[in-house]
C-alpha cells in the first residue's frame, strides 16, 4: 500500500519550470528514483535506519523537483593528484583523490564543486565519483552535515549535476555508519532547496 501512495504522491508533484513531454518523463524518473529510495528505507534488511528510527519511519521527505537545480557543469580535470586523507565521521579518515573541479552557474551566479574519487572502491563502483557538499539549508531543512551527489566519471568536458538527486549520508540515520565530511571547498554560500530533506533535524543537537 505504501508503494502505491508514494508513487502517486511523487507523480502528483509539479516539476517547477517544466511542462513538455520530455519534462514529464524526467518527473517520472525522479519519482521512480525516490520510490526506490523509500523501498530501501522501508525494507528491514536494507534500511540504514536504526531500530528506533525504523519503527517511527513514515517515509523520506523531498523538495519538489525543480528544473532550475539541474545544471550543466564544465569539467576541469585534476590529473595525477596525490591521494589525501579525507575526514570522516567518528574522527576517522579514508584515502581519496581530487578528480575534477566542476564549474557551473546557478541563479546567475558561478560556483565550483570538487568531485572526489575514493582510492579503495567496492566492486562495481570503479567509475563512481562523489560530491559531498554543504549549503544554507543544512540544519534547517536538510542534514546538518551536508548532502552528497553521485556521478560517473565524465568522458567529455561537461557533465550534468542534478541537485534533485542529492541525498543524505547514512550516518544521518544511524550512528554505526562512517561518512565523508564535505571539504571546505564544497561549502556553498547559498541554499539548495532541491533533493532530499531531513525530517530528523528537530532531534539534532
C-alpha positions in Angstrom: 0.0 0.0 0.0 2.7 2.5 0.9 4.4 1.9 -2.5 1.2 3.0 -4.3 0.9 6.0 -2.1 4.5 7.0 -2.6 4.3 6.6 -6.3 1.1 8.6 -6.6 2.4 11.3 -4.3 5.6 11.8 -6.2 4.0 11.8 -9.6 1.4 14.4 -8.5 4.2 16.9 -7.7 4.6 19.5 -10.3 8.0 19.9 -11.8 8.8 23.6 -11.4 9.6 25.2 -14.7 8.8 22.0 -16.8 5.8 21.3 -19.0 7.0 19.3 -22.1 6.8 15.6 -22.7 10.5 15.4 -22.0 10.0 17.2 -18.7 7.1 14.8 -17.8 9.4 11.9 -18.4 12.0 13.5 -16.2 9.4 13.9 -13.4 8.6 10.2 -13.7 12.3 9.4 -13.5 12.7 11.4 -10.3 9.5 9.8 -8.9 10.8 6.3 -9.6 14.2 7.2 -8.0 12.6 8.4 -4.9 10.2 5.5 -4.7 13.3 3.1 -4.9 15.0 5.0 -2.0 11.9 4.7 0.1 11.7 1.0 -0.6 15.3 0.6 0.7 14.5 2.5 3.9 11.2 0.6 4.5 12.9 -2.8 4.0 14.1 -4.2 7.3 17.0 -6.0 5.6 18.4 -3.0 3.7 17.4 0.0 5.7 20.1 2.3 7.1 17.8 3.3 9.9 18.5 2.2 13.5 15.7 0.4 15.2 14.2 3.4 16.9 14.0 5.4 13.7 12.8 2.4 11.7 9.9 1.9 14.0 8.8 5.5 13.6 9.7 5.9 9.9 6.9 7.4 7.7 8.9 7.9 4.5 11.7 10.1 3.2 11.0 13.8 2.6 12.0 15.7 -0.5 11.8 19.1 -2.0 9.5 19.3 -5.1 11.6 18.6 -8.3 12.9 21.8 -9.7 14.5 22.0 -13.1 16.5 25.1 -12.1 18.7 22.8 -10.0 19.6 20.5 -12.8 22.7 22.3 -14.3 25.5 21.7 -16.8 28.9 21.9 -15.3 32.2 22.3 -17.1 34.8 19.8 -16.1 38.3 20.9 -15.1 40.3 17.6 -14.7 42.8 17.4 -11.8 45.1 14.7 -13.2 47.8 13.0 -11.2 46.7 14.5 -7.9 48.1 12.7 -4.9 45.7 10.9 -2.6 44.8 12.6 0.7 43.0 11.5 3.9 39.5 12.9 3.8 38.0 13.4 7.3 35.0 11.2 8.1 32.7 10.9 11.0 33.8 9.2 14.2 37.2 11.0 13.9 38.3 8.7 11.1 39.8 9.3 7.7 39.9 7.5 4.4 42.0 8.0 1.3 40.5 10.0 -1.6 41.7 11.9 -4.7 40.5 15.1 -6.2 39.3 14.1 -9.6 38.0 17.3 -11.1 36.7 20.8 -10.5 33.1 21.3 -11.7 32.2 24.8 -12.7 28.6 25.8 -13.2 26.1 28.6 -12.9 23.1 28.6 -10.5 20.7 31.5 -10.2 23.1 33.5 -12.4 26.0 33.0 -10.1 29.1 31.0 -10.8 30.1 28.1 -8.4 32.7 25.4 -8.3 32.4 22.0 -6.6 35.1 19.3 -6.2 34.4 15.8 -7.4 36.2 13.2 -5.3 37.3 9.7 -6.1 37.6 7.1 -3.4 41.0 5.3 -3.6 39.7 2.0 -2.3 36.4 1.2 -4.0 33.9 -1.6 -3.8 33.5 -3.8 -6.8 31.1 -2.3 -9.3 31.9 1.3 -8.2 35.2 1.7 -10.2 33.7 4.5 -12.3 32.0 6.4 -9.4 32.7 9.8 -8.0 31.1 11.6 -5.1 30.4 15.3 -4.5 29.9 15.9 -0.8 28.6 19.5 -0.3 27.0 21.8 2.3 24.6 24.7 1.7 22.4 27.1 3.7 19.6 24.5 4.2 21.8 22.4 6.5 20.5 22.1 10.0 17.2 23.7 9.0 15.6 21.5 6.3 18.4 19.2 5.5 21.0 17.2 7.4 23.5 19.4 9.3 26.5 17.5 8.0 25.7 18.2 4.3 24.5 16.0 1.4 26.0 14.1 -1.5 25.7 13.9 -5.2 26.9 10.8 -7.0 28.2 11.0 -10.6 30.0 8.8 -13.1 33.5 9.8 -14.3 32.9 12.3 -17.1 34.1 11.3 -20.5 33.6 14.8 -22.0 34.3 18.4 -20.9 30.8 18.9 -19.4 28.5 16.9 -17.2 25.0 17.2 -15.7 24.7 17.9 -12.0 21.2 17.3 -10.7 20.7 18.6 -7.2 17.2 17.0 -7.2 19.2 13.7 -6.7 21.1 15.0 -3.7 20.8 12.7 -0.7 21.7 12.4 3.0 24.5 10.2 4.1 23.6 7.0 6.0 25.2 8.4 9.2 22.3 10.9 9.3 20.1 7.9 10.3 22.3 5.5 12.1 25.4 6.2 14.2 27.1 3.0 13.1 27.9 4.4 9.7 31.1 6.3 8.9 30.6 9.0 6.3 32.8 11.5 4.4 32.7 15.1 5.7 32.4 17.6 2.9 35.6 19.5 2.3 35.5 23.3 2.9 35.9 23.9 -0.8 32.4 22.4 -1.3 30.7 24.7 1.2 28.1 26.6 -0.8 27.1 30.0 0.3 23.5 29.7 -0.9 20.5 27.4 -0.1 19.9 24.5 -2.4 16.2 23.7 -1.9 16.4 20.5 -4.0 16.7 16.8 -3.4 16.4 15.1 0.0 15.2 16.8 3.1 16.0 15.6 6.6 13.0 15.1 9.0 15.1 14.4 12.0 16.5 17.9 12.1 14.5 18.7 15.3 16.3 15.8 17.1 19.8 17.2 16.3 21.9 18.9 18.9 
